[in-house]
Amino acid sequence: MKPSELKRALAHSVRASRAAGVVLRKNLNAPKKVNARSPHDIKLELDVRCQQLITRMLRAAFPKIALLGEEGVSGDQQAPQRWVVDPIDGTVNFSYGIPHACVSIALQIREGDDYQTVVGVVYDPFCDELWTAIRGQPARLNGKITRVSDRNTLRDSIVSIGFAKTPANLERTLPYFNTLVRRVRKVRLMGAAALGLTYVASGRFDAYLEHGIKLWDIAAGGLILECAGGEFWREPVPGWHTYRMAATNGRVRKKLEALR
């Protein structure tokens, strides 16, 4: 895509994320309709409503671009470009009235059998923090360039970790957690993957690790992290658009790997 098209895509992604953010703010403390429950997850009617809002806005501006979202797909899934959307990342937090959730929108372009993320937007409506990135340009937080931390020792690092949603992932991650918590300054379990990535991108965290995470959780935040000077490693695992992931400031990755 031309630079002007990427800039236009970013602008519409920002508008759509802010529109969904208004819905989140209005409903944080309101009663919520639950569409589905599982031991470690909740699906809300608002997830669907926010994705529909985002889909309408993006498809009106870019009718030929497909959309892949946590709440379903839209358009030709074989198209050369696609939006990847998580309308409410951190749904469990949000459903309990915890103001730590966000909207995540990425634009990807097909490259052979894979896709490359070229635009990323993550919006936290509760802190009014907007992270944006276009591949090849600096990451920005509320319009200002943001960078990863320069911390290079585990004892000084804050590491976020996620346990995903399945018993298998819990069992796989717990031993590593028990080792990690003794080696770093603090471990944080925040419950919103896209914000975990952007917090690394902004130097608040030094790393974020999770096994069994979905593409819509990480597509936008991963690009933002890379554009902020960090490392975003991911590998497909069994499951629909499922990955294991390590996101770091680039200075502590090998030290974290040595703990496994």
C-alpha positions as CSV (number, residue, x, y, z in Angstrom):
1,M,0.0,0.0,0.0
2,K,1.1,3.6,-0.7
3,P,2.1,5.7,2.3
4,S,-1.0,7.9,1.8
5,E,-3.2,4.8,2.0
6,L,-1.5,3.6,5.2
7,K,-2.1,7.0,6.7
8,R,-5.7,6.9,5.7
9,A,-6.1,3.4,7.1
10,L,-4.6,4.6,10.4
11,A,-6.9,7.5,10.6
12,H,-10.0,5.3,10.1
13,S,-8.7,2.8,12.6
14,V,-8.3,5.5,15.2
15,R,-11.8,6.8,14.6
16,A,-13.3,3.2,14.9
17,S,-11.3,2.5,18.0
18,R,-12.4,5.7,19.7
19,A,-16.1,5.1,18.7
20,A,-15.9,1.6,20.3
21,G,-14.1,3.2,23.3
22,V,-17.1,5.5,23.9
23,V,-19.3,2.4,24.2
24,L,-16.9,0.8,26.7
25,R,-16.7,3.9,28.9
26,K,-20.5,4.2,29.0
27,N,-21.0,0.6,30.0
28,L,-18.1,-0.1,32.4
29,N,-20.3,0.1,35.5
30,A,-23.6,-0.9,33.8
31,P,-25.2,-4.3,33.9
32,K,-23.9,-6.5,31.1
33,K,-25.5,-9.3,29.1
34,V,-23.3,-12.4,29.0
35,N,-23.5,-14.4,25.8
36,A,-21.2,-17.3,27.0
37,R,-19.1,-18.3,30.0
38,S,-16.2,-20.7,30.4
39,P,-13.9,-21.4,33.4
40,H,-11.5,-18.6,32.4
41,D,-13.4,-16.4,30.0
42,I,-16.5,-14.4,29.4
43,K,-18.2,-13.3,26.2
44,L,-20.4,-10.3,26.3
45,E,-23.2,-8.9,24.1
46,L,-21.1,-5.8,24.0
47,D,-18.2,-7.6,22.4
48,V,-20.5,-8.3,19.4
49,R,-21.9,-4.9,19.4
50,C,-18.5,-3.2,19.4
51,Q,-17.2,-5.4,16.6
52,Q,-20.3,-4.6,14.5
53,L,-19.6,-0.9,15.1
54,I,-16.0,-1.2,14.1
55,T,-16.9,-3.4,11.1
56,R,-19.4,-0.9,9.8
57,M,-17.0,2.0,10.0
58,L,-14.0,0.2,8.5
59,R,-16.0,-1.5,5.7
60,A,-17.6,1.8,4.8
61,A,-14.2,3.3,4.2
62,F,-12.5,0.2,2.7
63,P,-15.2,-2.1,1.3
64,K,-12.7,-4.5,-0.3
65,I,-10.7,-5.2,2.8
66,A,-11.8,-8.3,4.7
67,L,-12.1,-8.4,8.5
68,L,-11.0,-11.1,11.0
69,G,-12.3,-10.5,14.5
70,E,-12.7,-12.3,17.8
71,E,-16.5,-12.1,17.2
72,G,-16.4,-13.4,13.6
73,V,-15.3,-12.5,10.1
74,S,-16.5,-10.2,7.3
75,G,-15.7,-10.0,3.6
76,D,-13.6,-12.3,1.4
77,Q,-11.1,-14.0,3.7
78,Q,-8.9,-14.7,0.7
79,A,-8.5,-11.0,0.0
80,P,-5.0,-9.6,-0.1
81,Q,-5.7,-7.3,2.9
82,R,-7.5,-7.8,6.2
83,W,-8.4,-6.0,9.4
84,V,-7.7,-7.9,12.6
85,V,-9.9,-6.7,15.4
86,D,-10.4,-7.3,19.1
87,P,-13.4,-5.1,20.0
88,I,-12.8,-5.5,23.8
89,D,-9.4,-6.9,24.8
90,G,-9.7,-7.6,28.5
91,T,-13.4,-8.6,28.5
92,V,-13.2,-10.4,31.9
93,N,-11.7,-7.2,33.4
94,F,-14.4,-5.1,31.7
95,S,-17.3,-7.4,32.8
96,Y,-16.2,-7.1,36.4
97,G,-16.0,-3.3,36.2
98,I,-12.2,-3.2,36.2
99,P,-11.1,-0.3,33.9
100,H,-8.2,-2.2,32.2
101,A,-9.4,-3.1,28.7
102,C,-8.9,-1.7,25.3
103,V,-9.8,-1.8,21.6
104,S,-7.3,-3.3,19.2
105,I,-7.3,-2.9,15.4
106,A,-4.6,-4.0,12.9
107,L,-4.3,-3.9,9.2
108,Q,-2.5,-6.8,7.6
109,I,-1.3,-7.4,4.0
110,R,-0.9,-10.9,2.6
111,E,2.7,-12.0,1.8
112,G,2.7,-15.4,0.3
113,D,1.0,-17.8,2.7
114,D,1.3,-15.3,5.6
115,Y,0.3,-11.8,6.6
116,Q,2.4,-8.8,7.7
117,T,0.9,-6.2,10.0
118,V,1.3,-2.7,8.5
119,V,-0.9,-0.5,10.7
120,G,-1.7,-1.0,14.4
121,V,-4.0,0.9,16.8
122,V,-4.6,0.1,20.5
123,Y,-6.9,2.4,22.4
124,D,-7.5,2.4,26.2
125,P,-10.7,4.4,26.7
126,F,-10.3,4.5,30.5
127,C,-6.9,6.2,30.5
128,D,-7.6,7.9,27.1
129,E,-4.3,6.4,25.8
130,L,-3.9,5.8,22.1
131,W,-1.0,3.8,20.7
132,T,-0.5,3.9,16.9
133,A,2.1,2.6,14.5
134,I,2.7,2.3,10.7
135,R,5.4,-0.2,9.8
136,G,8.7,1.6,9.2
137,Q,7.8,4.6,11.4
138,P,8.1,5.3,15.1
139,A,5.4,4.0,17.5
140,R,3.4,6.8,19.1
141,L,1.5,7.2,22.4
142,N,-1.1,10.0,22.1
143,G,0.9,11.4,19.2
144,K,4.3,11.4,20.9
145,I,7.1,8.9,20.0
146,T,7.3,6.1,22.5
147,R,10.2,3.6,23.1
148,V,10.9,0.4,25.0
149,S,12.9,0.5,28.2
150,D,16.7,0.1,28.3
151,R,16.7,-2.2,31.4
152,N,18.8,-5.2,30.8
153,T,18.8,-7.3,34.0
154,L,16.0,-9.5,35.2
155,R,16.3,-8.2,38.8
156,D,15.3,-4.7,37.5
157,S,12.6,-5.9,35.2
158,I,8.8,-6.0,35.4
159,V,7.4,-8.9,33.3
160,S,3.8,-9.5,32.5
161,I,2.6,-13.0,32.0
162,G,-0.7,-14.5,30.7
163,F,-2.2,-17.9,31.4
164,A,-4.6,-18.0,28.4
165,K,-7.8,-19.9,28.8
166,T,-7.2,-23.6,28.9
167,P,-6.1,-26.0,31.7
168,A,-3.3,-27.2,29.4
169,N,-1.9,-23.7,29.1
170,L,-2.2,-23.2,32.9
171,E,-0.2,-26.3,33.6
172,R,2.4,-25.4,31.0
173,T,2.9,-21.9,32.3
174,L,2.7,-22.3,36.1
175,P,6.2,-23.9,36.5
176,Y,7.8,-21.1,34.5
177,F,5.8,-18.5,36.6
178,N,7.2,-20.1,39.8
179,T,10.8,-19.6,38.5
180,L,10.2,-16.2,37.0
181,V,8.7,-14.6,40.0
182,R,11.9,-15.3,42.0
183,R,14.1,-13.7,39.4
184,V,12.5,-10.4,38.4
185,R,11.5,-7.3,40.3
186,K,7.8,-7.9,39.8
187,V,5.4,-10.1,37.8
188,R,2.1,-8.7,36.6
189,L,-1.0,-10.5,35.4
190,M,-3.1,-7.7,33.8
191,G,-5.6,-9.5,31.7
192,A,-5.5,-7.4,28.5
193,A,-2.9,-8.7,26.0
194,A,-2.8,-5.7,23.7
195,L,-2.1,-3.4,26.6
196,G,0.6,-5.8,27.8
197,L,2.3,-5.3,24.5
198,T,1.9,-1.5,24.4
199,Y,3.1,-1.3,28.0
200,V,6.3,-3.0,26.9
201,A,6.4,-0.7,23.9
202,S,6.3,2.3,26.3
203,G,8.9,1.0,28.8
204,R,6.4,0.3,31.6
205,F,7.0,-3.4,31.3
206,D,10.2,-5.0,30.1
207,A,8.6,-8.2,28.7
208,Y,5.2,-9.9,28.2
209,L,4.9,-13.7,27.8
210,E,1.9,-15.9,26.9
211,H,1.2,-19.3,25.4
212,G,-2.1,-19.9,23.6
213,I,-2.9,-16.3,22.6
214,K,-5.1,-15.3,19.6
215,L,-4.0,-13.3,16.6
216,W,-6.5,-10.4,17.3
217,D,-5.0,-10.0,20.8
218,I,-1.5,-9.4,19.4
219,A,-1.6,-8.2,15.8
220,A,-1.8,-4.4,16.5
221,G,0.3,-4.4,19.7
222,G,3.0,-6.5,18.2
223,L,3.6,-4.0,15.4
224,I,3.5,-1.1,17.9
225,L,6.2,-2.9,20.0
226,E,8.4,-3.5,17.0
227,C,8.1,0.1,15.9
228,A,9.1,1.1,19.5
229,G,12.3,-0.8,19.2
230,G,11.3,-4.0,20.9
231,E,11.2,-7.7,19.9
232,F,8.0,-9.4,19.1
233,W,8.4,-13.2,18.7
234,R,5.5,-15.5,18.0
235,E,5.0,-19.1,16.8
236,P,1.8,-20.8,15.7
237,V,0.5,-23.5,18.0
238,P,-2.6,-25.8,17.6
239,G,-5.8,-23.8,17.4
240,W,-7.5,-21.3,15.2
241,H,-5.1,-18.3,14.8
242,T,-3.4,-19.3,18.1
243,Y,0.2,-18.5,19.1
244,R,2.8,-18.6,21.8
245,M,4.5,-15.3,22.2
246,A,7.4,-13.4,23.8
247,A,7.4,-9.7,23.6
248,T,10.5,-7.9,25.1
249,N,12.5,-4.7,25.1
250,G,15.1,-6.7,23.2
251,R,17.5,-6.7,26.1
252,V,16.1,-9.4,28.4
253,R,14.8,-12.0,25.9
254,K,17.8,-14.4,26.2
255,K,17.8,-14.1,30.0
256,L,14.1,-15.1,30.1
257,E,14.6,-17.9,27.6
258,A,17.4,-19.3,29.9
259,L,14.8,-19.8,32.7
260,R,12.8,-22.3,30.7
